[in-house]
């Protein structure tokens, strides 16, 4: 098993079976005996090929007469190899071609075909996608984003900002962590050669790195959490004695952040699936927060019938959403569906809010967050909720970075700080 053959097997799972790239890759790496360097190459090849899929397919279409006649694994091998030729300058082209030909020997005659196509690709002037006349098609090919999503982002943000968002998706994702003891941020930044986050006062970032392998992580001084996600718990303004509901809690990053503010209080973490509740419990144990966190298997839209009225002081609804803010980290999201059904997602989000809001005490606040950048799942949800719940009002949030403030909400798009895209808003039940 080489880095390239492992990457190919993962790509087959992603493109043929609909596997999540991060899960399939992690499982394959765990089973392999590759060196650290080769594991890094395999990771680059999987994420790079998946994130550039539409672009690579466009180029290949100029050299392959009939894709349907090819075995799918041969096509993915060509895609994987073309990614290396186009985007990984440090890899010699002859080495890429030679290993592709070696892998292709698993199929009769495939090695000769792969050799011929890759030599053509590497020795010919390739067509330029910038010459595509139709704007949406051009942007789709240039940034490997489906046409429906190109149209959606342009409708939301205008052409210039939409293109900046799409371009940013191909910039390597930063490694980010939350420091669990705010007094040690500067100390740990120095020890770990990390930078302080521009968004979170307890966040550290590196262009790349493996925080989870450090002693600070293992001792619970750090926890893996994106900078944008770190902004959620502080909005609840916890004093320590509250009973808090985390309505859609797994895998527990925000749950643990909430619990870190509590003294005599508790956070009740809900999730639909038992195995996801186990993730929350594992997170809590590592951070020494087990006594502050209780888990419960429950659909958040049934919170009202499970708990009754006037129970919780604060509630977090980190709602199920399209996940379009996570495209840099989870590039396969963009190919999993045709146009997202934003209306259906909004209905689910409103159903959850409608249920949990009946369990909040008078004067209590609900923070609503998503990892998407689409207004139908964000601002429009808040507007519609307030229209149908006159006993609630919006709480205007603030942040030192003015460019993430929109209508009293926090809205971070991926190009601004090279983070996940994220939305945070807040509601208060009138006293």
C-alpha positions as CSV (number, residue, x, y, z in Angstrom):
1,X,0.0,0.0,0.0
2,X,1.4,3.4,-1.1
3,X,0.1,6.9,-0.4
4,X,-1.4,7.0,-3.9
5,X,-3.0,3.6,-3.8
6,X,-4.5,4.4,-0.4
7,X,-5.8,7.7,-1.7
8,X,-7.3,5.9,-4.7
9,X,-9.2,3.4,-2.5
10,X,-10.6,6.3,-0.4
11,X,-11.7,8.2,-3.5
12,X,-13.5,5.1,-4.7
13,X,-15.4,5.0,-1.4
14,X,-16.2,8.8,-1.5
15,X,-17.3,8.9,-5.2
16,X,-18.9,5.4,-5.5
17,X,-20.4,4.8,-2.1
18,X,-21.0,8.4,-0.8
19,X,-18.6,8.0,2.1
20,X,-17.5,11.1,3.9
21,X,-14.0,11.9,2.9
22,X,-12.7,12.7,6.4
23,X,-14.1,9.5,7.9
24,X,-13.1,7.2,5.1
25,X,-9.6,8.7,5.0
26,X,-9.1,8.5,8.8
27,X,-10.2,4.8,8.8
28,X,-7.8,4.0,6.0
29,X,-4.9,5.8,7.6
30,X,-5.5,4.0,10.9
31,X,-5.3,0.6,9.2
32,X,-2.2,1.5,7.2
33,X,1.5,1.2,8.1
34,X,2.5,4.3,6.0
35,X,5.1,6.7,7.3
36,X,4.1,10.0,8.7
37,X,5.2,11.7,5.5
38,X,3.2,9.3,3.3
39,X,0.1,9.7,5.5
40,X,0.5,13.5,4.9
41,X,0.7,12.9,1.1
42,X,-2.3,10.6,1.1
43,X,-4.3,13.2,3.0
44,X,-3.3,15.9,0.5
45,X,-4.2,13.7,-2.4
46,X,-7.7,12.8,-1.1
47,X,-8.7,16.3,0.0
48,X,-7.1,18.0,-3.0
49,X,-8.7,15.6,-5.6
50,X,-12.1,15.8,-3.9
51,X,-12.0,19.6,-3.6
52,X,-10.9,20.0,-7.3
53,X,-13.2,17.3,-8.7
54,X,-15.2,19.5,-11.1
55,X,-12.1,21.2,-12.5
56,X,-10.3,17.9,-13.0
57,X,-13.3,16.4,-14.7
58,X,-13.5,19.3,-17.1
59,X,-9.8,18.9,-18.1
60,X,-10.2,15.1,-18.5
61,X,-13.2,15.5,-20.7
62,X,-10.9,17.0,-23.4
63,X,-8.7,13.9,-23.4
64,X,-11.1,11.0,-22.7
65,X,-13.5,10.1,-25.6
66,X,-16.0,8.1,-23.6
67,X,-15.8,8.1,-19.8
68,X,-18.7,5.6,-19.6
69,X,-16.4,2.9,-21.2
70,X,-13.8,3.3,-18.5
71,X,-13.8,1.4,-15.2
72,X,-14.6,3.9,-12.5
73,X,-11.3,3.2,-10.6
74,X,-9.3,4.0,-13.8
75,X,-11.1,7.3,-14.1
76,X,-10.4,8.2,-10.4
77,X,-6.8,7.2,-10.9
78,X,-6.5,9.6,-13.8
79,X,-8.2,12.3,-11.7
80,X,-5.9,11.7,-8.8
81,X,-2.8,11.8,-11.1
82,X,-3.9,15.0,-12.9
83,X,-4.4,16.7,-9.5
84,X,-0.7,16.0,-8.7
85,X,0.5,17.2,-12.1
86,X,-1.5,20.4,-11.9
87,X,-1.3,21.4,-8.3
88,X,1.6,19.7,-6.6
89,X,4.7,21.3,-8.1
90,X,7.2,19.5,-5.9
91,X,6.2,16.0,-7.3
92,X,8.1,15.2,-10.5
93,X,5.7,14.4,-13.3
94,X,7.5,11.3,-14.3
95,X,7.2,9.9,-10.8
96,X,3.4,10.6,-10.8
97,X,3.0,8.9,-14.2
98,X,5.1,5.9,-13.2
99,X,3.3,5.2,-10.0
100,X,-0.1,5.6,-11.7
101,X,1.0,3.1,-14.4
102,X,2.1,0.7,-11.6
103,X,-1.3,1.0,-9.8
104,X,-3.1,0.6,-13.2
105,X,-1.6,-2.9,-13.7
106,X,-4.4,-4.2,-11.5
107,X,-6.6,-4.1,-14.6
108,X,-5.9,-5.8,-18.0
109,X,-4.5,-3.2,-20.4
110,X,-5.3,-0.3,-18.0
111,X,-1.6,0.5,-17.5
112,X,-1.1,1.3,-21.2
113,X,-4.2,3.5,-21.4
114,X,-3.3,5.4,-18.2
115,X,0.3,5.9,-19.4
116,X,-1.0,7.3,-22.8
117,X,-3.5,9.7,-21.3
118,X,-1.2,11.1,-18.6
119,X,1.6,11.6,-21.1
120,X,-0.7,13.5,-23.3
121,X,-1.9,15.6,-20.4
122,X,1.6,16.4,-19.2
123,X,3.0,17.2,-22.6
124,X,0.1,19.2,-24.1
125,X,-1.1,22.8,-23.5
126,X,-4.2,22.4,-21.5
127,X,-7.4,24.4,-22.2
128,X,-8.0,27.4,-20.0
129,X,-11.3,27.4,-18.0
130,X,-11.1,31.2,-17.8
131,X,-12.2,31.1,-21.5
132,X,-15.6,29.5,-20.7
133,X,-18.1,32.1,-21.8
134,X,-21.1,31.3,-19.5
135,X,-20.3,33.0,-16.2
136,X,-21.8,30.4,-13.8
137,X,-20.2,27.5,-15.7
138,X,-16.8,29.3,-15.7
139,X,-16.9,29.9,-12.0
140,X,-18.1,26.3,-11.4
141,X,-15.1,24.9,-13.3
142,X,-12.5,27.4,-12.0
143,X,-13.4,26.8,-8.3
144,X,-14.9,23.3,-8.5
145,X,-18.3,24.4,-7.1
146,X,-21.5,23.0,-8.6
147,X,-23.5,25.5,-10.7
148,X,-26.4,25.6,-8.3
149,X,-24.1,26.6,-5.5
150,X,-22.4,29.3,-7.6
151,X,-25.9,30.8,-8.3
152,X,-26.8,30.6,-4.6
153,X,-23.6,32.3,-3.4
154,X,-23.9,35.1,-6.1
155,X,-27.6,35.7,-5.1
156,X,-26.5,35.9,-1.4
157,X,-23.3,38.0,-1.7
158,X,-22.9,39.4,-5.2
159,X,-20.5,38.2,-7.8
160,X,-17.3,39.7,-6.4
161,X,-17.7,38.4,-2.8
162,X,-19.1,35.1,-4.0
163,X,-16.0,34.5,-6.1
164,X,-13.7,35.5,-3.1
165,X,-15.6,32.9,-1.0
166,X,-15.2,30.2,-3.6
167,X,-11.5,31.0,-4.1
168,X,-10.8,30.8,-0.3
169,X,-12.1,27.2,-0.2
170,X,-8.9,26.1,-1.9
171,X,-6.6,27.7,0.8
172,X,-5.4,25.1,3.2
173,X,-7.5,24.8,6.4
174,X,-5.8,26.1,9.5
175,X,-5.4,24.0,12.6
176,X,-7.2,25.7,15.5
177,X,-7.8,25.0,19.2
178,X,-9.5,26.6,22.2
179,X,-7.4,27.1,25.3
180,X,-9.4,25.9,28.2
181,X,-7.7,28.2,30.7
182,X,-7.9,31.8,29.4
183,X,-5.0,33.0,31.6
184,X,-2.6,30.7,29.7
185,X,-3.3,31.8,26.1
186,X,-0.1,33.8,25.7
187,X,2.0,31.1,27.4
188,X,0.7,28.3,25.3
189,X,0.9,30.4,22.1
190,X,4.7,30.7,22.8
191,X,5.2,27.0,23.7
192,X,3.3,25.7,20.7
193,X,4.6,28.3,18.2
194,X,1.0,29.2,17.4
195,X,-0.7,32.6,16.7
196,X,-3.6,34.0,18.7
197,X,-6.9,34.0,16.9
198,X,-8.2,37.2,15.5
199,X,-11.8,36.2,16.3
200,X,-11.6,34.3,19.6
201,X,-9.8,35.5,22.7
202,X,-9.1,31.9,23.7
203,X,-8.2,30.6,20.3
204,X,-4.8,29.5,18.9
205,X,-4.1,28.8,15.3
206,X,-1.4,27.4,13.1
207,X,-1.2,27.3,9.2
208,X,-0.7,23.6,9.8
209,X,0.1,21.3,12.7
210,X,-1.1,18.5,14.9
211,X,-2.3,20.1,18.1
212,X,-3.9,16.8,19.2
213,X,-0.4,15.2,19.6
214,X,0.8,17.7,22.1
215,X,1.0,17.2,25.9
216,X,-1.1,20.3,26.4
217,X,-4.0,18.7,24.4
218,X,-3.6,15.4,26.3
219,X,-3.8,17.1,29.7
220,X,-6.9,19.0,28.7
221,X,-5.4,22.5,28.3
222,X,-6.4,22.5,24.6
223,X,-9.5,21.2,22.8
224,X,-10.0,21.1,19.0
225,X,-12.5,23.7,18.0
226,X,-12.8,26.1,15.1
227,X,-12.4,29.8,15.9
228,X,-15.9,30.6,14.8
229,X,-17.4,27.8,17.0
230,X,-15.5,29.3,20.0
231,X,-17.7,32.4,19.7
232,X,-20.9,30.6,20.6
233,X,-20.7,29.8,24.3
234,X,-19.6,33.3,25.4
235,X,-22.8,34.8,23.9
236,X,-24.8,33.0,26.6
237,X,-23.2,35.3,29.3
238,X,-23.1,32.4,31.8
239,X,-22.7,33.3,35.5
240,X,-22.1,29.8,36.8
241,X,-25.4,28.6,38.4
242,X,-27.6,28.2,35.3
243,X,-29.3,25.2,34.0
244,X,-28.5,25.2,30.3
245,X,-30.0,23.1,27.4
246,X,-27.7,22.3,24.5
247,X,-30.4,21.1,22.1
248,X,-28.2,19.7,19.2
249,X,-25.0,19.0,21.1
250,X,-22.8,16.3,19.4
251,X,-19.8,16.1,19.2
252,X,-19.7,18.3,22.3
253,X,-17.2,21.1,21.6
254,X,-19.7,23.8,22.4
255,X,-21.2,21.7,25.3
256,X,-17.8,21.5,27.0
257,X,-17.2,25.2,26.4
258,X,-20.6,26.0,28.1
259,X,-19.7,23.7,31.0
260,X,-16.4,25.5,31.5
261,X,-18.3,28.6,32.6
262,X,-20.5,26.7,35.2
263,X,-19.8,26.3,38.9
264,X,-23.0,24.9,40.5
265,X,-24.9,24.8,37.2
266,X,-25.4,22.0,34.6
267,X,-25.7,21.6,30.9
268,X,-28.1,19.0,29.5
269,X,-26.8,17.9,26.1
270,X,-29.3,16.3,23.6
271,X,-28.6,14.3,20.5
272,X,-30.7,12.0,18.3
273,X,-28.0,9.2,18.3
274,X,-26.5,7.3,21.2
275,X,-23.1,6.9,19.6
276,X,-22.9,10.7,19.3
277,X,-23.7,11.1,23.0
278,X,-20.6,8.9,23.6
279,X,-18.5,11.5,21.8
280,X,-19.8,14.2,24.2
281,X,-19.0,12.1,27.2
282,X,-15.5,11.4,26.0
283,X,-14.9,15.1,25.4
284,X,-16.2,15.9,28.8
285,X,-14.0,13.3,30.6
286,X,-10.8,14.5,28.9
287,X,-11.5,18.1,29.9
288,X,-12.6,17.2,33.5
289,X,-16.2,18.4,33.0
290,X,-18.2,15.2,33.5
291,X,-19.9,16.5,36.7
292,X,-21.2,19.6,34.8
293,X,-22.6,17.7,31.8
294,X,-25.6,15.3,31.5
295,X,-26.5,13.7,28.2
296,X,-29.8,12.6,26.9
297,X,-31.0,10.8,23.7
298,X,-33.8,13.0,22.4
299,X,-35.0,14.8,19.2
300,X,-34.7,18.5,20.1
301,X,-38.0,19.1,18.3
302,X,-39.7,17.2,21.2
303,X,-38.1,19.3,24.0
304,X,-41.4,20.8,25.0
305,X,-43.1,17.5,25.7
306,X,-40.0,16.1,27.4
307,X,-39.3,19.0,29.8
308,X,-42.4,21.3,30.1
309,X,-42.4,25.1,30.5
310,X,-40.0,27.4,32.4
311,X,-37.2,25.0,33.0
312,X,-34.0,26.3,31.5
313,X,-32.1,29.6,32.1
314,X,-30.2,29.5,28.8
315,X,-30.5,27.4,25.6
316,X,-28.2,26.8,22.7
317,X,-29.7,25.6,19.4
318,X,-26.8,24.8,17.1
319,X,-29.2,23.8,14.5
320,X,-29.0,21.1,11.8
321,X,-28.2,22.9,8.6
322,X,-26.7,22.5,5.1
323,X,-23.2,22.8,6.5
324,X,-22.1,25.0,3.6
325,X,-19.7,26.9,5.9
326,X,-17.6,23.8,6.2
327,X,-16.7,23.3,2.6
328,X,-13.0,23.9,3.1
329,X,-12.8,21.1,5.7
330,X,-15.4,18.8,4.2
331,X,-15.1,19.4,0.4
332,X,-17.4,16.5,-0.5
333,X,-20.5,18.3,1.0
334,X,-20.8,20.3,-2.3
335,X,-21.3,17.1,-4.4
336,X,-23.6,15.2,-2.0
337,X,-26.8,16.9,-3.2
338,X,-28.2,18.8,-6.1
339,X,-29.6,22.2,-5.0
340,X,-30.1,22.1,-1.3
341,X,-33.7,22.3,-0.1
342,X,-33.2,25.4,2.1
343,X,-37.0,25.6,2.6
344,X,-37.1,22.2,4.2
345,X,-34.0,22.9,6.4
346,X,-35.6,26.1,7.5
347,X,-38.8,24.2,8.5
348,X,-36.7,21.9,10.7
349,X,-34.8,24.8,12.3
350,X,-38.0,26.6,13.1
351,X,-39.6,23.4,14.5
352,X,-36.7,23.0,16.9
353,X,-36.8,26.6,18.0
354,X,-40.5,26.5,18.5
355,X,-40.2,23.5,20.7
356,X,-37.3,24.6,22.9
357,X,-38.5,28.1,23.3
358,X,-41.4,26.8,25.4
359,X,-38.9,25.4,28.0
360,X,-37.1,28.7,28.6
361,X,-37.8,30.8,31.7
362,X,-39.0,34.4,31.3
363,X,-36.0,36.6,30.7
364,X,-34.0,33.6,29.5
365,X,-31.9,33.7,26.3
366,X,-31.6,31.3,23.3
367,X,-28.5,31.4,21.2
368,X,-29.1,30.1,17.6
369,X,-26.1,29.1,15.5
370,X,-25.4,27.3,12.3
371,X,-22.3,26.4,10.2
372,X,-23.9,27.7,7.0
373,X,-23.7,31.1,5.2
374,X,-27.2,31.0,3.6
375,X,-29.7,33.6,4.9
376,X,-32.6,31.3,4.5
377,X,-31.1,29.1,7.3
378,X,-29.9,32.1,9.3
379,X,-31.3,35.7,9.3
380,X,-34.6,34.5,7.7
381,X,-35.1,31.9,10.5
382,X,-34.7,34.6,13.2
383,X,-37.2,37.0,11.4
384,X,-39.8,34.2,10.9
385,X,-39.4,33.0,14.5
386,X,-39.9,36.5,15.9
387,X,-42.9,37.0,13.6
388,X,-44.7,34.0,15.1
389,X,-43.4,34.4,18.7
390,X,-44.3,38.0,19.9
391,X,-43.2,37.1,23.4
392,X,-39.5,37.0,22.2
393,X,-37.2,39.7,21.1
394,X,-33.8,39.7,19.4
395,X,-30.7,40.4,21.5
396,X,-28.1,42.4,19.4
397,X,-24.7,40.7,19.6
398,X,-21.4,42.6,19.4
399,X,-17.8,41.7,18.4
400,X,-14.6,43.7,18.1
401,X,-14.4,42.7,14.4
402,X,-17.0,44.9,12.8
403,X,-16.9,43.1,9.4
404,X,-18.6,40.0,10.9
405,X,-21.6,42.0,12.3
406,X,-24.8,41.8,10.2
407,X,-28.2,43.0,11.7
408,X,-27.1,42.4,15.3
409,X,-25.9,38.9,14.4
410,X,-22.4,37.4,13.8
411,X,-22.0,36.1,10.2
412,X,-18.5,34.9,9.3
413,X,-17.9,33.8,5.7
414,X,-14.9,31.5,4.9
415,X,-12.8,34.1,3.0
416,X,-12.7,36.7,5.8
417,X,-10.5,35.0,8.3
418,X,-10.0,31.6,6.6
419,X,-12.2,29.9,9.1
420,X,-15.4,27.9,8.9
421,X,-18.4,29.9,7.7
422,X,-20.7,30.5,10.7
423,X,-23.8,32.3,12.0
424,X,-24.8,33.3,15.5
425,X,-27.9,35.1,16.7
426,X,-29.7,35.5,20.0
427,X,-33.3,35.7,21.2
428,X,-34.7,36.6,24.6
429,X,-38.1,35.6,26.2
430,X,-39.6,38.9,27.3
431,X,-40.1,39.1,31.1
